[in-house]
């Protein structure tokens, strides 16, 4: 039970990058030059102004830096034995990564190495799945600068026993720079894998991370995908996950957003085979003047597919959140069953949320519902706790935690759940301080 790890850098005599990769880059550059950065005049960006990113003129990060292993250990969920890839300022860190412990035939490697060693492994996916117009500008910019990321390829019938952890760290050397990562996840028929992507900021880094993850799930495959964004509050982050699902496949997505001054997370999935199922869950916690935006799209393109979506937000200070979710049902997608919910808790009179759950249905035999709520803590529940001797600060923390706890439980990995619970409690407790 071992994996043939791909080397970190090309060796002499290796084949050059494939010609099709140059086409992907050129087309990405041309498309971005034509589109430019999105503006608030575009419906999908009406509440999120990326002007600070456009005006900053971020250039690719030039310095890789060095990451202290002791710093990294704090972010490994107390499971350093999980397979992992570590990137610092966009560069693969072989010494901090761990590629052992996966079944033979599974490929887990940095994208740069795969593009030289096994380009055919990613050619069917790279640049062909991430096509949604709402994220087109940032996806195109990512393609134009495409050099690094990670690849996970799981052959048919393989089941990974432990999660794969991808750690993307930005430190002080990334300040004023941009990191573009392109990731590829491909699961064969009836294969199963769990991936955790962690985006971290240390040393008060103030850069921009633009990342795209493309995934394909063959018949009966299952992917549990969790992305954790906890960069510094001086950073900018745009992340896109786009998945194409075949018959009876299962995509389970969780997004946790806690950091960055401005962040935008796009989660898109295409249910392209009968019996496919998708669950999208998310939790965003913002304070001060943070701006956090989530956009989702679940497209039902085949009959007898189901989807379930629940996003929750907790906002304090002068923070602002945006949720824009759409369930799209094609005419041929009869017997669709889709549910979508967004709930928001405002802890401050200055916090604000713009929420827009949507259904766009072109089939006539479906069951689809959607809804959104925005509110504050329940005064009756708060009084109940105060009457029993609990301090007001603790009572607010308990009620807020209770609001978010059920969505966190949707994550299958218990160590990840416990880690995120601790992060959230730390944020909530800090929010009670003067």
N, C-alpha and C positions, 0 to 999 in steps of 0.2 A: 504494500500500500504506500506508494510514493509517487511523487510528481517529478517529471523532468523539467526542472526550472530553466527558463530561458535566461541567458546571460544579460548583464546590465547594459553593456554597450557593444556595438558591432565589432567583430574581430576582422582582422585583415583577410581579404579574399572573399568576404561575404557579398552577396548580391546587393546592388543598390536598391533604393526604395522603388516600388512599382510605378509605372507610368500613370496608372489611373489615380494615384494619390495626388499627383500634380494637377490633374484635372479637377479633383475635389477642391483643392486649395484655390485654384484660379477661379472656379465658379463661385466659391464662397466669397472671394475678394470682389468679384464683379457684382454679386448680389448685394453685398454690404454697401459698396459704393453707390449702387442705385437706390437702396432703401434709406441709408443713413440711420442714425439712432431714432427710435420711436419717439413720438411726441404725445402730449396730452390731447391732441386733436384726434388721435386714433382711439377708437372705442375700447380696445383691450388695454389701453394704457392711460385711460382718462383720469384715473386717480393716482397714478404713479409717474412722477416727473424724473426722468433719468438725466436731466440737464447737468447735475453735479458730476455724473460719470462722463458725459460727453465733453464738458468744459475742462475736466482735469487733464485730458490728453495723456492718459496712461500709456506708457511704453512697456514692452515685455520686460519682466524682471531679469536682470543680468546676473545677479549673484545667487548661487544656490544656498550658501550658508551651511551651518552645521547645527544639528538638533541634538540636544542633550538626551541620551536614552532615559535618564531619570524623569525628564519632563514628559517624554512620550508615555512612560509607564502609567501616568495618572489618567490617561485617556483610553486604556485598553480594557475597561470593564472587568478588571481583575482576571482576565483570561488572555494572558500573553501567549498562550499556546495556539490560539486561533490563527489560521493562515492570514497573512496581511501583506499589503503593499503600502509603503510610506512614501509620500512626496513632500518635499520641502521647497516652497516657492516654485512649484511646478517641475521639480527635478526628482527623479526616482532615487530613493535612498536604499541601496541594496543591503547595506550593513544593518539597517533597522527593520528591514522587511523579513518576512518568514513565509517561505513557499513550500514548506514540507507539510506532510500529513494529509494530502489529498489523494484520491484514487488515481491509479495509472490511467492515462488518457485525458484527464482533465488538464486544461491549459489555464494557468493563472500567471500573468506576466505584464510588464509595462508595455504600452502600445508601441513605443519606439522600437523595441526589440522585435515585436511580432511583425511590424511592417517590413523589417529586413529579413527575418527568418521564415515567417509563415504568412505572407500577405493574403493568401487565399482564405485564411481563417476568418478574416474580418471584412473582406471585400463585399460579401453579400449584405452586410449590415451597415458598415460605416458610410454615412452620408445618405443612406437610403431610407432610414426610419424616421429620423428627426426632420419632419417636413411641415409642421404646423405653422401657418402664417403668423399667428400671434407672437411667436418667438423667433420669427424668421431673421430679424436683424442680428440678434445676438448669436443665433445658431450659425449664420453665415460668417460673422466675425470669427467665431470659434473655428470654423472650417478653414478660413483663410490663414489662421495662425497655427493650424493643427500640427503638433509635434509629439505630444505625450499624453498619457492617460493610463488606463488599465484595461486589460482584456480578461474576461472569464468565459471560457468555453467548456460546457459540460455535455459530453456525448449522451446519446439516447440511453435511458435506463439508469443512469448514474444518479445517486442521491448523496449529497454532501452532508456529512453528519454534524458539522459545526459551521457557524457563519464565517464568511470571508469578510475581513475588515479592511477597508481602504481608508487610510488616514491622510488627509491633505492639510498641511500646516503652512501658515504664512507667518513669518517673523518680521523683525524690524527692517531687514533687507528688502522686503516686498513693498515697503511704503513708497507710494507714488508709482508703483508698477502694476502690471496686469498679468495674471496667470490664466492661460487657456488650457483646459484638459478635456479630452474626448475619450469617453469610455464605451466599451462594447461588451454586452452580456448576451450570450447566445446559449440557449438550453435546447437540447435535443428532445425527442419524443419521450415523455414520461420521466424526464430528468427533474431533479429538485435541487434548489440552491437558495441560500439566504445570504444577502449582501448588506453590509452596513457601511455607509459612506459617512465619514466624520470630517467636517470642515472646521478647522480650528485656527484661532489667532493667538499668538503669543507676542510678548514684548511690545504690546500696544501697536501692532502693525496696522497700517492704514493703506492697504492696497485694494485691488479689484480682482475678484475671482469670477471667471466666466466658464462654466462647466456644462457639458452636454453628455448625458448617458443614453445610449441607444440599446434597446433590448429586443430580442425575438424569442418567443416561446412556441415551440413546436407542439404537436398534439399531446395533450395530457400533461404538459410540463407545468411546474409550479415555481414561481419566483417570489420570495419574500424580500422586499427591498425597503430599507430604512435609511433615510438621509437626515443627518443631524448637523444643523448650521449654528455654530456658536463662535463666530469670529468676533473680533473686537468691535466696539461701537464707533470706531472711526473707519471701518472697512465698508466695502461695497460688494454685493454678491448677487449674481444672476445664475440660477441653476435650472436646467431643463432635463426632464426624464421623459423619454418617449418610448413606448413599448408596442409591439405588434403581436397579437395573440391568435393562435390557431385553435382548432377544435378542442373543447374540454380542458383548455389550459386555465391556470389560476394565477392572477397577478395580485399580490397583496402589498400595498404601498403605504408607508408611513413617513410623514414629513414633520420634523421638529425644528422650529426656528426660534432662536433665542438671541442671536447676536446681530452684528452689522448695523451701521447707521441706516442703510437702505438695502433691502433684500427683496428679490423677486424669485419665486419658485414656481416653475411650470411643470405640471404632471399631466401627461397625455397618454391615453391608451386606446388602441383600436382592437375591438373584439371582432376578429375577422374569421371566426369559425364557429359553427353551432356548438352550444353548450359552454362557451367560454364564460369565465366569471372574473370580475375585478372588484376589489375592495380598496378604497382610498380613504385613509384617515390622516388627520393632521392636527397639530397643536402649535400655536404660536403665542409667545409670551413677550410683550414689549413694554418698555417704560421710557422715561425721559422723552426724547424726541425721535425715537426710532420709528422707521417706516417699514412695515413688513407686508408683502403682497404675495398672495397665492392665486394662481390660475390653474384650473383643472378642466379637462375635457375627456369625457368617456364617450367614444363613438361606437354605437352598436351597428355593426355591418352584416350580421348574420342572425338567423332566428335562434330562439331558445337560449339567449344569453342573459346573464343577470349582473347587476352592479349595485354596490352599496357604498355610500360616501358620507363620512361625517368629519367635519372640520370644526375645531373649537379655538377661540382666541381669548386671551386675557390681556387687557390693556390698562396701563396706568400712566400717570404723568401727562405729558402732551403727545403721547405716541399715537400713531395712526396705523390702521390695518385695512387691507383690501382683500376681499374674497370674491372671485369671479369664476363660478363653476358652471359648466354646461354638460348636460346629457343629450347627445345627439342620436336620433334613431332613424336609420335609413328605411326606405319603403320595404325592402326585403327582410328587415329585421323583426318579423312577427314574433309574438310570444316574448317580447322583451319585458324584463322586470327590473326597474331601476328606481333607486331611492337616493335622495341627496338632501343633506342637512348641514346648515352652518349656524353655530351658536357662539355668541360673543358676550363676554362679561367685562363691563367697564368699571374700573375701580377708581376712576377720577372723572370729574366733570369736564376736564379738558381733553380726555381721550376721545378718539373718533374712529368709527369703522364704516366702510362702504362695502356692503355685501349685495351680491347679485347672483343668486342661484337661478339657473335657467333650464328649461326643457325645450328642445326643438325636435318635434316628432312628426315623421312622415309615414308611419305605419298605423294601422287601425286596431290591431289586437295587441295591446300593450298594457302594462300596469306601471305607471311612473308617478312618483311624487317628489316634491321638493319644498323646502321651507327654510326660513332664516329667523333668528331671534337676536335681539340686542337688549341687554338689561343690566341691572346692577345687583348687588347682593340682596338676598331676601331679608327684609327687616324683621320679619317674624322669626326666621331661623336665627338671625343674629341676636335678637332679644332672648331667645330660648337658651342660647349658650351663655350669654352674659348673666342671665338669671341664675345659672348654675355655677357661677363663680369664675368662669373663664374670662381672661382679660379680652378687651376689645381687639387688640392686635392679634392675639392667638385665635380668637373666634373668626376674624376675617381671613386669616391664613387657612384655617381648617375648612371653611366654606369654599374658599377659592380652590384649594386642593381637591375637594370633593367634586367640584365642577369639572375638573380636568381628568380625574383619575380613571374614569371608565374608558376614555379614548386611548390612554396610555396602555391599558390592558390588552389592546388589540395587537400589540407587538408580541411576536411569538417567543423571542429570546428573553428569558427572565433577567439575566444580567443587564441587558440593555434597558429594560423597564425600570429596574432599580436605580440605575445610573441616572436616567432622565427624571425619575421622581425626586432624587436628591438634588439635581440641578434646579428643578422647578421650586422645590422647597427653599433652596438657598436664595433664589431670586425673590420669592414671596416674602421671606423673612427679612431680607435686606430692604424691601420696599416699605416695611413698617418702621424703619429707623427714621429719626428726624432728618 
